[in-house]
Amino acid sequence: MLRFILGVVLVAAVFLGFVVLVQSLAFWIGHAGLVRAQAGNARISFALDPLDLFDGTARQVLFTLLPAAFMGAVPAEFVRSFTWKGLVQRTGAALVFLALAVFQRGLRRYESGSAIAVEV
């Protein structure tokens, strides 16, 4: 049960980091509704597939650009076969995705772009 709870916390951190990252794209590219929707749909679609279906580049994408593997197959594997190395890897991945959540930088860019200078 403890492995399950730890896996859920790590998946939640990856999920939160990815969602904040995708939502923050609006600060740089303007209206990002379509990108957000596509990323969400792709994440759900690929998270439901077993990891054995993918190899090479597709597997790398599922672990990096679209972390669907961290939300689907990896937590189940983590609960089935716990290793300390796996715990360190999953924790590192969660921390990386949380660090990539660039909301604060995007918010600063948004605030500076909308500042109104009034000359008196």
C-alpha positions in Angstrom: 0.0 0.0 0.0 2.9 2.3 0.8 4.3 1.8 -2.7 1.0 2.6 -4.2 0.7 5.9 -2.3 4.2 6.9 -3.1 3.6 6.1 -6.8 0.4 8.2 -6.8 2.3 11.1 -5.3 5.1 10.9 -7.9 2.6 10.6 -10.7 0.7 13.6 -9.4 3.9 15.6 -9.4 4.6 14.7 -13.0 1.0 15.4 -14.0 1.0 18.8 -12.2 4.3 19.8 -13.8 3.2 18.8 -17.3 -0.2 20.5 -17.0 1.3 23.8 -15.7 3.9 23.6 -18.5 1.3 23.2 -21.2 -1.0 25.8 -19.7 1.9 28.2 -19.5 2.4 28.0 -23.2 -0.3 30.7 -23.5 2.2 33.2 -22.1 4.5 32.7 -25.1 2.3 31.7 -28.0 -0.9 33.5 -27.2 -4.1 31.4 -27.5 -2.9 27.9 -26.6 -6.3 26.2 -26.3 -5.7 23.8 -29.2 -2.3 22.8 -28.0 -3.6 22.3 -24.5 -6.4 20.1 -25.8 -4.2 18.0 -28.0 -1.6 17.5 -25.3 -4.3 16.4 -22.8 -5.9 14.0 -25.3 -2.5 12.5 -26.3 -1.5 12.1 -22.7 -4.7 10.2 -21.9 -4.5 8.1 -25.1 -0.9 7.0 -24.7 -1.2 6.5 -20.9 -3.8 3.8 -21.5 -1.5 1.7 -23.8 1.0 -0.7 -22.5 4.6 0.4 -22.7 5.7 -2.7 -24.7 3.9 -1.3 -27.7 6.5 1.4 -28.2 10.2 1.4 -28.8 13.0 3.8 -29.8 11.9 7.3 -30.5 8.3 6.8 -29.5 9.3 5.5 -26.1 11.6 8.5 -25.6 8.7 10.9 -26.4 6.4 9.1 -24.0 9.0 9.7 -21.2 10.0 13.3 -22.0 7.8 15.5 -24.2 4.6 13.8 -23.4 5.0 12.1 -20.0 2.2 9.6 -20.6 4.4 6.7 -19.6 4.9 8.2 -16.2 1.2 8.4 -15.7 0.2 5.0 -17.0 2.7 2.1 -17.2 5.4 3.3 -14.9 3.3 3.5 -11.7 1.9 0.0 -12.2 5.5 -1.3 -12.7 6.6 0.6 -9.6 3.9 -1.1 -7.5 4.6 -4.6 -8.9 8.4 -4.5 -8.6 9.9 -1.9 -6.3 13.6 -1.0 -6.6 15.5 1.8 -5.0 16.9 2.8 -8.3 13.4 3.0 -9.7 12.3 5.2 -6.8 15.3 7.6 -7.4 14.5 7.7 -11.2 10.8 8.4 -10.7 11.5 11.0 -8.0 14.0 12.7 -10.4 11.5 12.7 -13.2 8.9 14.3 -10.9 11.3 17.0 -9.8 12.3 17.7 -13.4 8.7 18.2 -14.5 8.0 20.4 -11.6 11.1 22.4 -12.3 10.0 22.8 -16.0 6.7 24.3 -14.9 7.6 27.8 -16.1 4.5 29.5 -14.8 6.3 32.2 -12.8 8.6 33.1 -15.8 5.6 33.3 -18.1 3.6 35.3 -15.6 6.4 37.9 -15.4 6.5 38.0 -19.2 2.7 38.5 -19.3 2.9 41.2 -16.6 5.6 43.2 -18.3 3.9 42.9 -21.7 0.7 44.3 -20.3 2.1 47.2 -18.3 0.7 50.5 -19.2 3.1 53.4 -19.0 1.4 56.7 -18.2 3.4 59.9 -18.8 2.3 62.8 -16.8 
